[in-house]
Amino acid sequence: MSRKIKTFILLFFDCACYILAYLLSIVLLRRSVSESLVQTWPYMVIGVILLISLNFGLKIYSILVRYAGLSDMIRIVCASVVMAVYNMLVSWISVVLVKEWAIILSVAVLFTTVISRFWFKIIETFKNAGKWHKMNKEEKRVMIIGAGSAGDMLIREMKTSEKYNMRPVCVLDDDPNKINRYINGVKVCGKTSEVREYAEKYGVSEIIIAMPSVNKKEISRIANECQKTNCKVKIIPGIYQLTTGQVSVSDIKPVSITDLLGREQVKVNLSEIMGYIEGKVVMVTGGGGSIGSELCRQIAMHNPAKLIILDIYENNAYDIEQELIRKLPNLNLTVLIASVRDKNKMDDVFKKYKPQIVFHAAAHKHVPLMETSPNEAVKNNVGGTLNVAKYAGEYGAERFILISTDKAVNPTNIMGATKRICEMIVQSMDKKYKTDYVAVRFGNVLGSNGSVIPLFKRQIKEGGPLTVTHKDIVRYFMTIPEAVSLVLQAGAYANGGEIFVLDMGEQVRIYDLAINMIKLSGYEPFKDIDVKVTGLRPGEKLYEERLMAEEGLKKTENEKISIGKPLEIDSKLFEKLEELLNFASSESDGMKDLVHQLVPTYVIDRRN
């Protein structure tokens, strides 16, 4: 049915109701209808015209009946008040009509207008009131945490929509003014610290955290309380989705590990710092990897003159190339399949394209694999960095940003030791060329290729067990957006020779992470899915450090990003590197000992 036809039907209904109410009010006062109508019909006609004018003026005919709400009710009441004033004036002017007539007519008009606009909600309310007391055995008993607007919206939708087989049975909130009150008919029972008690009392099978504006630390605390139960735990999206009206029960997502980091994610206003990218030729080595590909996405959005993606693995390079072509067809993009270990190729690439900004993300990073292939770690990480950094300086690049790791600090594995050498190369190159060289050091990246989270997800899918190398092993964690924003900000802050470090909050115990992931997936640890401790792998240590003792920290404009003080580097570093790379090419058996000579803080794991 078209909108015009619906408007005409409502208009006809309003006119008919007004006329009937006019006549009925005369009958109720026991007056002669024919005599009264002869004397007052002009007032009735004017009343009809006024009512229609008010309804159009206040857009009452534009109300969507199904979704009529409080603001629509206010408009109807405003129109009814004006009509009541008109009726009172008529009762004073007319000899036949009296004040009681005006009151009866005004109430009748308000009643019929409300019924015509809110009939859907009235029917739904009665229908739901009947079915709500009949508990369906298949319905999930749900606890809502948060008695604010988000909780109110969710409860209302659960009660009115037939799509969702969920019944909110209790609400928890830390505001003492809300406790023992009701939100949409559901009682606010207690505080968030009492999750376990009320989950057992009400037989809850699922908990939904409806607190989109609460900080990550508080969400982490509440989620940990929820995990003391056997309930599935979910969380609604952020405040943006709430304010734009996008939140519904179907939008609720499982609580993710990022919700349990216990800190706010580092926020960087990229639009303010990305001016150095605009109009420049930018190259990203390892551009197909987790960090590299996200760097390419962000760089591509800020108008580089040209973006060069360089990677040895063609599948990843192809994926990011096709994605950027689809999303940004006007981007000047070149994708090169090449190894950073190939000195002649790197010379040719820099000579041909002359990149002005270089992000060096290409590296071997898997600790256990590098322990058994130390020569490859040196060839790729050390040799590759030396090649790319050297030609960046020789061909006049403005900035060179190395992706490093917290494993470079007092390393116990060859991968970390080679990354420490890469940092030394960067700091030495900064003194040799006009290019500003910097390194960016961060911890484990959630969701990146080879990280523990995808491994745990895969193990849960397979029914377990989840494998943890040691009960006490801890790691710093960050998200891919945090890692990329740090790298990009380092490029903006670069003066040369710095090592940028992210404040990643407290280290996370991997064993606890495994337990939490099992619970978040709706399983019971050690009953449904086991956790197995396998022992530390070669080169693995219990904890990571962000800085060496002598480096110190200096704050930047972003309080979450600090700068490690540049250290003195051996003046004969490049001669020693050449010797090291020659030994790597000859497949030396003593590679770890040779690396130790360059990195005295490297403690060799002799188990492998």
N, C-alpha and C positions, 0 to 999 in steps of 0.2 A: 504493500500500500504506500502511495507517494506521500510526501510530507504535506502537500497542499490539501489532499483528501483528509488526512488526519486532523489538520488544523480546522477544516470546515466542519468535521464531525464534532470536535470539541466546542467550536463556536456555536453550532446548533444546539448542543447539549446545554451550554451555559445559558443561552437565551430561553430555552424551554424550561430549564430549572428555575430561572428567575421569575418567569411568568407564572409557573405553577406555585412557587413559593409566595408570590404576590397574592394570588387568589386564595391559597390555603390560609394565609395569615388573616385575610378578611373573614373567611369561614370560621376560624378559631375564635374570632372576636364576636361571632354570632351577628354579623352584619349582613345586609342584603347584598349579595355579590353583584347583581345586575345594577342596582342603584349606585353602589360604591364605585363600580367600574366606569359607569357613565360619567361620574364626577371626577375620577382620578386617572383615567387612562393615559392622559398626556404625561403624567408623572411616571407611569409604568414604561412608556416608550423611551422617555429620557433616561430612566434607570437602565434599560437594556443597552442603549447607546453608550452610556457612561461605563457600564461593566465591560463591554467589548473593547472600548478605548483603553481602559486601564489594563486589561489583559494583554493587549498588543503593546502598550507603552512599557509595561513591566516585563515583557517577553515571557509571559506565562504560557503562551501557546507554543513557545520554543522548548519547554521542559520535556526531557526524555522521561516518559512515564516510568520506565523500568528502573531508571537510576535517580529518580527524584530524591532530593535530600533536604537538609536543613535550610540552605540558602533559598531553595525553591519555596519551602514553606513560608519563609519570611516574606517573600514577594507576594504570595497569596494573601497572607495576613494584612500586608500593607494595602492591597487592593480592597480587601474586605472592610478595613477601617474607613477608607474613603467612602465606600458604599454605605456604611453605617451612618456616617455623618450626613450623607445625602438623604437617607431614609428619615433621620431625625428632623432634618429641615422640612421635608415633605409633611411629616406628622404635625409640625407646628403651623405650616401654611394651610393645610387642608382642614376643613370642618368635619369631614367624615372620618379621616384616619387619626389614630392616637399614638402615643408614645409606645405602648405595648406592641402595636402593629410593627413599628420600626424595629424593635428588638427581635421579634419573631422572624421577620424577613431577613434581617442581617445575619442571624445565627443560621438560618436555612441556607442562605447563599454561601456562607463560609463552609458549611458542612458539605454541600454538594460539590463545591470546587475542590475541596481537599480529597473527597472520595474519588472524584474523577481523575485526579493526578496521582494519588497514592494507592490506588486500588491494588496494584501489583505487589507493593510492599506489605499491604495489609493482609492479602491472601497468603503471601510467603510466610509472614510472621505466624499466622494461625496454623499453617501447614507444618512449619518447623517446630512450633511449640508442641504439636501432637507427636511428631516423630522423635523429638529430642529426648523425651523421657523413656523411649524404647531403645535400649542399648542393643546395637547390632553386634553379634559375636565377632564379626570380621573387622569391626572398626578398631583402629589404633587409638589407644588412650594416650593423649599428648599433653605434656607439660610445656607451658610457654614461660620463658624467662624474659621478663620485661613487660611492665604494665603501662607502657607508653603508647604512642600512636601506632607504632609498628605492631605491637601485640594486639591492639584493638582491631586493626585491619585484618590480621590473620584470623583471629577468633571469629570475626564477622563473616569472613569468606568461608571458613570451615563450616559455619552453621547454616549458611544460605546456599552454598553450592553443593550439588549432588555429585560433582566430579571427584571429590576427595573423600576417601573413607577414613576420616580422622575426626576425633572428638576431643576438644580441649577440656581437660578435667580439673586443672588447677593452674594458677599463675604465681610466679615468684618475683619479688622485686625488693630492692634494698631501701626504698623510700618508705619510712614508717607511717607516713600519712595515707599510703595506699593499702597497707596490710589490713585484712579483714573487710575490705570493700570488694565490690564486684565490678568486673569489666565485661560488658556484654553478657551478663548472667553467669560468668565464671569467677569464682572467688580467688582473690589474691591472698594466698595462704600464709606465706612467710618470706624469709630472706633467701638470697642465692646461696648462702652457706648451708642451707638446709635441703639441698637438692635430693640427697640420698633418702632422707627421712620421708619426704613427701612423695618421692617416686615409688617407694614401697607402699605407703599408705593408700595411694590412689591407683596402684597397679599400672603405672606408666610404662609404655613400651618405647616411646620416642620423646625426645626433648628438643625443642626448637628455641634457639637463642635469638630473641627479637630485640636486639639492642644495637642498631646500626651506627649510632653516634658515639658509642663507648670505645675508649682507647684499647689498643691491642693487649696491654698488660692486664687490664680488667677482663677482657674476653678470655685470655689465657687462663686466668684464675678460675673463672666460671666454668670453662671447658674442662679443666682438671677436676673440678667438683663433679661435673656430669659424668666423668669417666670412672667415678667410684661406683656408679650404677652399671647395670647391664643393658642400659637403653642405648638406642641409636641416637647420635647427637647431630643436629643440623643447625645451620645459621642462615639468617636472611641476608640478602645483598646489602650494599652500602647505602648511605643516606641519600646519594644521588638518585638511586632507583626509587627510594621512598618519595622524595619530593616530586619526581616526575610521574608518580602513580604507576610505576612499573612493577611494584612488589605484589606478588600473589603467592599462594601456597606452592604453585608449580615452580616458582623461582627460587625456592629455598634450596640451598646447596649443603652438602655435607661439610662439617667443620674441617678445614684443611690444615696441613701442618703449618702453613704460613700464619694461620690464626693463633697458633700455639708458640710462636717464636718468643713471645713475652716482651716484645718491643714494637714500637711503631716502625714501619718501613721508612727508610731514608727518602726524603722528598727533595727532588731537585727540579727547579723551574728551568727546564731545558730551553724554553723560548728565550730566556734571558742570557743564557751562556753559549748558545749555539751560533752566535754571530761569526765566530772564527771559522765555521764550516762553510758558510754561504759564499758561493762563487769560487770555491777552491776545488782543486783536484785532490780527492781523498782516496787513499788505498787502505783496504783492510785485508791483512793476511790471515789465513784461517777463517775466511769470511763465511764459510758454510757451517761452522760449528755453532754450539749453543750461544756463546757470548758473541762470536763474530757475526752471526746472522742477525742477532738483535741490534748490534751496532750498525749494521748495514741498513736495517729498517729505520732506525732513528736518524741516521745521517741522511738517508734518501729523502726524509720529510723536511729537511732544512736546506733545500736548494743548493747542493754542491754543483760546481761547474761540471764535474765528472766524478762518478763513483767507480772505483776499480775493486773488484772482488777477486782475491787470489787464494786458491786452495788446491791441494793435491788430490782431494777426494771429489771426484766429479759428480757423484750423486747429490751430495749436500749442496755443492755449488750450483747445480742445475735447479734444485728446489728453490733456493733463495732467489735465483735469477728469474724464474718463472713467476714467483710471487710478486716481485717488484715490478716486473713488466705488466702484470695484471693490474696492480694497484696504482702504479705511477708510470703510465705509458710514455710520458714526456721526459722521464729521467734519462740522462746521458750515462748509460751503464755499459761497463766492459767487464766480462768475466774471463779470468785467465786460469787455466789449469797448469800449475807449476809448483815445484818444490822450493822452499826457501833454502834448502841445502845446496841447490844448484847455483853456484857462484856466477857462472856466465849468464845464466838465465836472469838472475836478479839484476845483473849489470844491464842487460838488454831491456828489461822492464822499466827500470828507472831512467835509462837513457831515452827511451821512446815516449813514456808517459809523464815523466817528471812530476810525480805526486808531491803536493805541497804539505799534506798532512798524512802521516802513516800511523795506523793502529796495528800493532804487531800482536796478533792473537794466536798465530800458528805455533803449536807445540805438542809434544808428547806429554800426557799428563797422568796416565794411570800408574800409580805408585808400584803395585806388585809387578806389572809387566815390565816396567823400566828396571826393576831390581834384577831381572833375569836378562835384560838386554841393555846394559849400561852404555855400551859403545853407541847404540842407536840414540839413546837419550842425549849423549854429548853431540853426536852429529847433527841431530835435528834441533835441539833446544839451543845449544851453544853455537854450533856452526850456522844454523839458520838465523839466529838473532844477530850474530856478527856480520853476516852478509847483508841483511836488510838494513841494519843500523849504519853500516859503513856507506852503502850507496845512498841512503837517505841524506847523509852528510855531504857526500861528494857531489850529488846532483841538486843540492840546495833546498832540500825540504825544510819547511819552517818548523815543524814539530814532529816528534817521534814519541809515541806512547806505547810502552811495553806492558802487556798483561802479565803480571807476576802472581805470586801466591804466598799465603802465610807459611807454607811448607818450606819456603826459602830461608826462614829464620831458624838458626841452629838446626839444620836439617839432619834427619836420621835416615834419609833415603836419597838415592841418586837423582830422582826427579827434582826434589827440593833443592839439592845441591847445584844441579845445572841451572835452575831458575835463579839461584843466588848469583851464579856466574853471569847470567844474563843481566841482572841488576848492576853488577860491577861493570859490564860492557857499556851499558847505558850511561852510567855516571862518568866513565872514562871518555866516551865519545862526546859527551857534553863539553868537555874541556878542549876537544880536538877540532870540533866544527862549530859553525854559527847556529846550526840547528838546535832547538830546545829539546833535550831528551829527558823524559820522565818515565817512571815505572809506577804501576798501580798494583797494590798488594791487597788481595782479599781472600776470604775463606771459601768453604764449600758452597757451591751454588745450587740451590734447590731446583730440582727438575732438569739440570743440565745432563748431557750425555755422560753416563758412567757414575752419576751421583747415587747416593744410597736410597733416595726416595723412590725413583723408578724401580730399583732392585727390590725394595720391600713390597711395592705394589704388585710386581710380577710374582713374587713369592706368595703373597696373600691370594692372588688369583689362582695359583697352582695348589693352594691348600696348605702351604707352609712346608717346612718351618722357616721362620725368618732367621737369617744368620747374622750374628754380631760377633766381631772378633774378640771383644773383651767387655766385661760388665761395666768397667769404669772408664771406657774410652769416651772422650768428649770432643766436640768440634764446634767451631764458629760456623754459623749458617747465614746465608743471605739469598735474596731472590735474584733472578736474572735481571729484572728492571733495576734493582739496586746496583748490581754489578756494572751494568751498562751506564747508568747515570753517573757512577763514580768515575768510570773511564772517560766519559765525555767531559765531566767537570774538571778532571785532571788536565785534559787538553786545554781547557780555558784558563786554568790557574798556572800553567807551566811557565817557569822561568828558567828551568834547566837544572838537571841533577837531582831533582827531588824524588822521593818515594812516597806516594800517597797511600794512606791507610784508612780504612773504614772502621768506625765504631760499630761493631756488630753485636753489642750487648753481651750477655753472659753466654758462655759455651753451653751447648746442649748435649746431654748424655745420650749416646746413640741407643743404648739399651732401653731407656725410657721412651725414646722416639719409636722404637719398634713396638713396644707395648701400646703406646698411644695410637699408632696406625692400625693395629689390630682392632682396638676398641672403636675407632672412628669408622672402621669398615663394618661394624655391627657384629663383631665376633668376640668371644671371650678368650683372653690369652691363656695358654697352656691347657685349655679344654677343647676349644675349636681349632686353634692354631698355636703351634708351639714356637718358642724362641730358643735357638741353639747358639751357644757360645763356642766358636771355632778356634780361638787363639789368634794372637796378633800375627799379621802377615809380615813377610820380610819388608823391612824399611818403615813399618808403621809404628807411630808412637802414640801414647795415651792422650796427649793434648798438643795443641798447636799454640804458637806465640805470634803476636803481630809485629813485634819489634825485637831487635837485638838490644842488649842492655845499653850499649854505647850510643844508640841512634837518637834517643830522645824524641819528643813530640812537639810540634808547633801547630796551633789551630789555624784553620782557614775561615773564610766567611761562612761556610757551612759547618756548623759545630760538630756534625757527625763525621767530617772528613778532616784528617790531620796529615801533617807532613813529617816524615822521618828525616832527621838531619843527615846530609850527605857525609859519607865516610871517606877517609883517605884510601886511595886504591894504589896498589903496587904499580910503579912506573913501568915495569917490564911486563905488564899484564898481557899485552898483545903478542909479545914473543912467546910467552908461556902458553897462550891460547893456540898459537900455531903449532906448537909442539904437542899439545893435548889433542888437537884435531888429527894430527898425523898418526898418533898412537891409536886414536879411535878408528881411523881408516885401515890401520893394519890389524884391527881386531885384537887389541891388547887384552891380556887376561888381568892386568893390574889396573884397569881403568878407575876403579873406585879409589884406590890409593893415590893415583895421579890427581884425581879431582880433589881429594882431601888436602893435597899440597896447596891448591889454589884457594880452598875454602876450609880453613883450619877448624871452623865450628861444626863441620860435617862429621857426625859420628857414624862410622860405617857399621852396618848390620852384617855381622859375619855369618849369619845363619844361611845365607844363600851364596 
